[in-house]
């Protein structure tokens, strides 16, 4: 029977939905929007299976992550846009305060997967179904997996007391799904006020392998076999394979042959076995409600526009099934206030936006605080 010992490692959860969620309003035809978004994420605690918050103890998984996300969008028609979104993009630096039992340091460096989608506005001012009061947009899309850290290579790093990339910024598995946006423009504050509902569903139909997912399950298994229960299990494996007892009948201590066999199993055979386990990711589901104001002029020539919003975000996943280990449901609830300034009179109009993700509640999830600075550039050819 497979058994695991929990290792508190943060798996970065600042996905494209969290970073680039927008309203149902699309870009005008012929207009490009390019975004660059530096992200700083830190978590000093997390929510357990009962939803209780706990501070991480020293060596228990406190995490700091710096990444940079990118996106490119194009308005094909006034009601049809194309988008490529890569976020958190490239995680260039991270630090995970995780004790792995030796001198290895831990990080979550790497790249995220790429989301490609098509946004179609069905209801709106310029949509096929005309409305001044409502906007409704759907955006089917695909998550294109990028390669992650090789788990067996990272296990070798751990054996050599070198830096270990123990958490990936994304799942690195094919994802299929889409997003839906619904806006209500009540006509208050000169139509600057917008109420927005947003949802995203991404399913992962293809199983992955631990080798391409994370070294954490391998380290968990290796850790288990250093415990008394694990040593007893190894003794049973040794007897079944060799026909010899693991204990010297005279001294009552483990035999030299058994200790050599056990070391070979834990450090050579076990990692390859665990690396070949299947990983099923299930799906990711997100709901968000936002109250926002946008396009508020700060000068008489309307060259400087102000916007702000207060999104309430709920995310859920049934958890990852690794081998025959049961998945644990994961959820989080957060508030994500932001504000922006749009400089419209520049040769290359730019909108600068600062946002902050505030963790409020969750189950089996880290309490991640996230600062995001977006620079959005608008241009035509």
C-alpha positions as CSV (number, residue, x, y, z in Angstrom):
1,X,0.0,0.0,0.0
2,X,1.3,3.4,-0.9
3,X,1.6,5.8,2.0
4,X,2.7,9.4,2.0
5,X,3.9,12.0,4.5
6,X,2.7,15.5,3.9
7,X,5.3,18.0,2.9
8,X,4.0,21.6,3.1
9,X,5.0,23.0,-0.2
10,X,3.3,25.9,-1.9
11,X,2.1,25.4,-5.4
12,X,1.7,28.7,-7.1
13,X,-2.0,29.5,-7.7
14,X,-1.9,32.9,-9.4
15,X,-3.4,31.7,-12.6
16,X,-4.6,33.5,-15.7
17,X,-8.1,33.7,-14.2
18,X,-6.9,35.5,-11.1
19,X,-4.6,37.9,-12.9
20,X,-6.3,38.9,-16.1
21,X,-10.0,38.5,-15.3
22,X,-11.8,41.4,-17.0
23,X,-15.4,42.5,-17.7
24,X,-17.4,41.4,-20.7
25,X,-16.3,44.5,-22.7
26,X,-14.0,43.6,-25.6
27,X,-11.4,45.5,-27.5
28,X,-12.5,47.5,-30.5
29,X,-11.8,46.0,-33.9
30,X,-8.1,46.4,-35.0
31,X,-6.8,47.3,-31.5
32,X,-4.0,45.3,-29.8
33,X,-3.4,45.3,-26.0
34,X,-0.1,44.0,-24.6
35,X,0.3,43.5,-20.9
36,X,3.3,42.9,-18.7
37,X,2.6,42.1,-15.1
38,X,5.2,41.8,-12.3
39,X,3.8,39.6,-9.5
40,X,5.0,39.2,-5.9
41,X,3.4,36.4,-3.9
42,X,4.0,35.5,-0.3
43,X,2.4,33.1,2.1
44,X,3.3,32.8,5.8
45,X,0.5,30.4,6.6
46,X,-2.4,28.3,5.2
47,X,-5.8,26.9,5.7
48,X,-6.1,23.2,6.8
49,X,-8.8,20.7,5.9
50,X,-11.2,22.2,8.4
51,X,-10.7,25.7,7.1
52,X,-8.6,26.9,10.1
53,X,-5.7,29.2,9.5
54,X,-2.3,28.2,10.8
55,X,1.0,30.1,10.6
56,X,3.8,28.0,9.1
57,X,6.4,27.0,11.6
58,X,10.1,27.4,10.7
59,X,10.9,25.1,7.9
60,X,7.2,24.5,7.3
61,X,6.7,26.0,3.9
62,X,6.5,29.9,4.1
63,X,7.0,31.1,0.6
64,X,8.0,34.1,-1.4
65,X,7.7,34.2,-5.2
66,X,8.5,36.8,-7.8
67,X,7.2,36.2,-11.4
68,X,6.3,38.2,-14.5
69,X,3.2,37.5,-16.5
70,X,2.5,38.6,-20.1
71,X,-0.6,38.8,-22.3
72,X,-1.4,39.8,-25.9
73,X,-5.0,40.4,-27.1
74,X,-6.4,41.6,-30.4
75,X,-9.8,42.8,-31.4
76,X,-10.8,41.0,-34.6
77,X,-14.3,42.5,-34.6
78,X,-16.0,44.8,-32.1
79,X,-17.5,41.6,-30.6
80,X,-14.7,39.1,-31.2
81,X,-11.2,39.1,-29.6
82,X,-8.2,36.7,-29.6
83,X,-6.0,36.3,-26.5
84,X,-2.8,34.7,-25.4
85,X,-2.2,34.9,-21.6
86,X,0.9,33.6,-19.9
87,X,0.7,34.0,-16.1
88,X,2.3,33.9,-13.6
89,X,4.5,33.5,-16.7
90,X,8.2,33.2,-15.7
91,X,9.0,32.7,-12.0
92,X,12.5,33.9,-11.9
93,X,13.0,34.0,-8.2
94,X,11.4,32.2,-5.2
95,X,12.2,31.1,-1.7
96,X,10.5,28.3,0.1
97,X,11.3,27.9,3.8
98,X,11.0,24.1,3.7
99,X,13.1,21.7,5.7
100,X,13.9,18.7,3.6
101,X,16.1,17.0,6.2
102,X,19.4,18.1,4.7
103,X,21.1,21.3,3.5
104,X,19.1,21.6,0.3
105,X,17.3,24.9,-0.3
106,X,13.9,24.9,-1.9
107,X,12.4,27.0,-4.6
108,X,9.3,27.2,-6.9
109,X,11.1,28.5,-10.0
110,X,9.9,27.8,-13.5
111,X,7.3,28.7,-16.1
112,X,3.5,28.5,-16.2
113,X,1.3,27.1,-19.0
114,X,-0.1,29.3,-21.8
115,X,-3.8,30.1,-22.1
116,X,-5.1,30.7,-25.6
117,X,-8.7,31.8,-26.1
118,X,-11.3,33.4,-28.3
119,X,-13.7,35.9,-26.6
120,X,-17.1,36.3,-28.3
121,X,-19.5,39.0,-27.0
122,X,-23.1,37.8,-27.5
123,X,-24.9,40.7,-25.8
124,X,-23.7,44.3,-25.8
125,X,-23.7,47.7,-27.6
126,X,-21.8,46.3,-30.6
127,X,-22.7,42.6,-30.2
128,X,-25.1,40.6,-32.3
129,X,-27.7,41.1,-29.6
130,X,-27.9,44.8,-28.9
131,X,-28.2,46.1,-25.3
132,X,-27.1,49.2,-23.5
133,X,-27.8,47.7,-20.1
134,X,-26.2,44.2,-20.3
135,X,-23.0,42.6,-21.7
136,X,-22.5,38.9,-22.0
137,X,-19.3,37.3,-23.3
138,X,-18.0,33.7,-23.6
139,X,-14.4,32.7,-24.1
140,X,-13.6,29.1,-24.9
141,X,-9.9,28.3,-24.5
142,X,-7.1,25.8,-24.1
143,X,-4.2,25.7,-21.7
144,X,-1.1,24.6,-23.5
145,X,1.4,22.8,-21.2
146,X,5.0,24.0,-20.9
147,X,7.7,21.7,-19.5
148,X,8.3,21.8,-15.7
149,X,11.2,20.7,-13.5
150,X,12.1,17.0,-13.9
151,X,11.2,15.3,-10.5
152,X,14.0,12.7,-10.8
153,X,16.6,15.5,-11.5
154,X,15.3,17.4,-8.4
155,X,15.6,14.2,-6.3
156,X,19.2,13.9,-7.3
157,X,19.7,17.6,-6.3
158,X,18.2,16.7,-2.9
159,X,20.6,13.7,-2.5
160,X,23.5,16.0,-3.3
161,X,22.4,18.8,-0.9
162,X,21.7,21.2,-3.9
163,X,18.9,23.5,-4.6
164,X,15.6,21.7,-5.2
165,X,12.7,23.0,-7.4
166,X,10.0,21.4,-5.4
167,X,6.9,23.3,-6.7
168,X,6.0,24.2,-10.2
169,X,4.1,27.5,-11.1
170,X,1.5,25.4,-13.0
171,X,0.2,21.9,-13.6
172,X,2.0,21.5,-17.0
173,X,-0.9,19.4,-18.3
174,X,-3.4,20.0,-21.2
175,X,-6.4,22.0,-20.0
176,X,-9.7,22.6,-21.8
177,X,-12.5,24.9,-20.8
178,X,-13.4,28.5,-21.0
179,X,-14.6,31.7,-19.3
180,X,-17.9,33.6,-19.1
181,X,-18.5,37.2,-18.3
182,X,-21.7,39.0,-17.5
183,X,-21.9,42.8,-17.0
184,X,-24.7,44.9,-15.7
185,X,-24.4,48.7,-16.4
186,X,-27.1,50.3,-14.3
187,X,-26.6,53.8,-15.7
188,X,-25.4,55.2,-12.4
189,X,-22.4,57.6,-12.2
190,X,-22.6,58.4,-15.9
191,X,-22.4,54.6,-16.7
192,X,-19.0,54.4,-15.0
193,X,-20.4,51.9,-12.5
194,X,-20.3,48.2,-13.7
195,X,-21.4,45.1,-11.8
196,X,-19.6,42.0,-13.2
197,X,-19.9,38.3,-12.8
198,X,-17.1,36.1,-14.0
199,X,-16.5,32.4,-14.1
200,X,-13.9,30.0,-15.4
201,X,-13.8,26.2,-15.8
202,X,-10.7,24.4,-16.9
203,X,-10.7,20.6,-17.0
204,X,-7.6,18.4,-17.4
205,X,-8.5,15.3,-19.4
206,X,-5.0,13.9,-19.8
207,X,-3.2,12.2,-16.9
208,X,0.3,13.4,-16.1
209,X,3.2,11.7,-14.4
210,X,4.8,12.5,-11.1
211,X,8.1,12.9,-13.0
212,X,6.6,15.9,-14.8
213,X,4.6,17.2,-11.8
214,X,6.8,17.6,-8.7
215,X,9.5,15.9,-6.7
216,X,7.3,16.4,-3.5
217,X,5.6,12.9,-3.8
218,X,9.0,11.2,-4.1
219,X,10.4,13.1,-1.1
220,X,7.2,12.2,0.8
221,X,7.7,8.5,0.1
222,X,11.4,8.6,1.0
223,X,10.6,10.4,4.2
224,X,8.0,7.8,5.1
225,X,10.5,4.9,4.8
226,X,12.7,6.5,7.4
227,X,10.0,6.2,10.1
228,X,9.5,3.0,12.2
229,X,6.4,2.1,10.2
230,X,8.3,2.6,7.0
231,X,11.3,0.5,8.2
232,X,8.9,-2.3,9.1
233,X,7.3,-2.1,5.6
234,X,10.8,-2.3,4.0
235,X,11.6,-5.3,6.1
236,X,8.5,-7.1,4.6
237,X,9.6,-6.0,1.0
238,X,13.1,-7.3,1.7
239,X,11.9,-10.7,2.9
240,X,9.5,-11.1,0.0
241,X,12.2,-10.4,-2.5
242,X,15.2,-12.2,-0.9
243,X,13.7,-14.7,1.4
244,X,15.9,-13.5,4.2
245,X,14.9,-11.8,7.4
246,X,15.9,-8.1,7.9
247,X,16.9,-8.6,11.6
248,X,20.0,-10.3,13.0
249,X,18.6,-13.0,15.4
250,X,21.7,-12.7,17.6
251,X,21.9,-8.9,18.0
252,X,18.4,-7.9,17.2
253,X,19.7,-5.2,14.9
254,X,19.0,-4.8,11.2
255,X,21.5,-6.9,9.1
256,X,24.1,-5.2,6.9
257,X,22.6,-6.8,3.8
258,X,19.1,-5.4,4.7
259,X,20.5,-1.9,5.3
260,X,22.3,-1.9,2.0
261,X,19.2,-3.2,0.2
262,X,17.0,-0.6,1.9
263,X,19.3,2.3,1.0
264,X,19.3,1.1,-2.6
265,X,15.5,0.8,-2.6
266,X,14.8,4.2,-1.1
267,X,17.4,6.2,-3.0
268,X,17.4,4.4,-6.4
269,X,14.4,2.2,-7.0
270,X,11.7,4.1,-5.1
271,X,12.1,7.4,-6.9
272,X,11.7,5.8,-10.3
273,X,8.6,3.9,-9.2
274,X,7.0,7.0,-7.7
275,X,8.0,9.1,-10.7
276,X,5.9,6.8,-12.9
277,X,2.7,7.2,-10.8
278,X,-0.2,8.8,-12.6
279,X,-1.4,12.3,-11.6
280,X,-5.0,13.4,-12.3
281,X,-5.7,17.1,-11.9
282,X,-9.5,17.0,-12.2
283,X,-10.6,20.6,-12.8
284,X,-10.3,24.2,-11.6
285,X,-13.4,26.3,-11.1
286,X,-13.5,30.0,-10.4
287,X,-16.4,32.4,-9.6
288,X,-16.0,36.1,-9.1
289,X,-18.2,39.1,-8.4
290,X,-16.9,42.6,-8.9
291,X,-18.1,46.1,-8.3
292,X,-16.1,48.5,-10.4
293,X,-16.0,52.1,-11.8
294,X,-14.0,52.9,-14.9
295,X,-13.3,55.7,-17.3
296,X,-13.6,58.5,-14.8
297,X,-11.8,61.6,-16.1
298,X,-9.4,63.3,-13.8
299,X,-8.8,66.3,-16.1
300,X,-11.1,68.3,-18.3
301,X,-9.5,67.0,-21.5
302,X,-10.1,63.4,-20.4
303,X,-6.4,62.5,-21.0
304,X,-6.1,60.8,-17.6
305,X,-8.8,58.3,-16.7
306,X,-9.3,56.5,-13.3
307,X,-10.7,53.1,-12.6
308,X,-11.0,50.9,-9.5
309,X,-12.7,47.7,-8.6
310,X,-13.4,45.3,-5.7
311,X,-13.6,41.7,-6.9
312,X,-14.7,38.9,-4.6
313,X,-13.1,35.6,-5.8
314,X,-13.9,32.0,-5.0
315,X,-11.8,29.1,-6.4
316,X,-12.3,25.4,-6.1
317,X,-10.6,22.2,-7.2
318,X,-11.4,18.6,-6.2
319,X,-7.6,18.2,-5.7
320,X,-5.0,16.1,-7.4
321,X,-5.1,12.3,-7.4
322,X,-1.5,11.0,-7.2
323,X,-1.1,7.3,-7.7
324,X,-3.8,5.6,-5.6
325,X,-3.7,8.3,-2.9
326,X,-7.0,10.0,-2.3
327,X,-7.3,13.6,-3.5
328,X,-8.0,16.4,-1.1
329,X,-10.4,19.2,-2.0
330,X,-8.9,22.6,-2.2
331,X,-10.7,26.0,-2.1
332,X,-10.0,29.6,-1.4
333,X,-11.9,32.9,-1.0
334,X,-10.1,36.2,-1.5
335,X,-10.8,39.9,-2.0
336,X,-8.8,41.6,-4.8
337,X,-9.0,45.4,-4.8
338,X,-7.3,47.3,-7.5
339,X,-7.0,50.8,-9.0
340,X,-5.6,52.1,-12.3
341,X,-4.7,55.2,-14.2
342,X,-5.1,55.3,-18.0
343,X,-2.9,57.8,-19.8
344,X,-4.6,58.3,-23.1
345,X,-2.6,61.1,-24.7
346,X,0.7,59.3,-25.0
347,X,2.0,58.1,-28.4
348,X,1.5,54.6,-27.0
349,X,-1.5,54.8,-24.6
350,X,-0.8,53.0,-21.3
351,X,-2.9,51.9,-18.4
352,X,-1.1,51.3,-15.1
353,X,-2.9,49.1,-12.6
354,X,-2.0,48.0,-9.1
355,X,-3.9,45.1,-7.4
356,X,-3.6,43.2,-4.2
357,X,-5.0,39.7,-3.4
358,X,-6.2,39.4,0.2
359,X,-6.7,35.8,1.4
360,X,-9.9,35.5,3.5
361,X,-10.7,31.8,3.8
362,X,-9.8,28.4,2.4
363,X,-9.5,24.7,2.7
364,X,-6.2,22.8,2.1
365,X,-4.8,26.0,0.5
366,X,-2.1,28.5,1.2
367,X,-3.0,32.0,2.4
368,X,-1.3,33.8,-0.5
369,X,-0.9,37.5,-0.5
370,X,-0.3,38.7,-4.1
371,X,0.7,42.1,-5.3
372,X,0.3,42.6,-9.1
373,X,1.4,45.6,-11.1
374,X,0.0,45.6,-14.6
375,X,1.2,47.8,-17.5
376,X,-1.3,47.7,-20.4
377,X,-0.2,49.1,-23.8
378,X,-2.7,49.8,-26.5
379,X,-1.7,50.1,-30.2
380,X,-2.6,49.5,-33.8
381,X,-0.7,48.7,-37.0
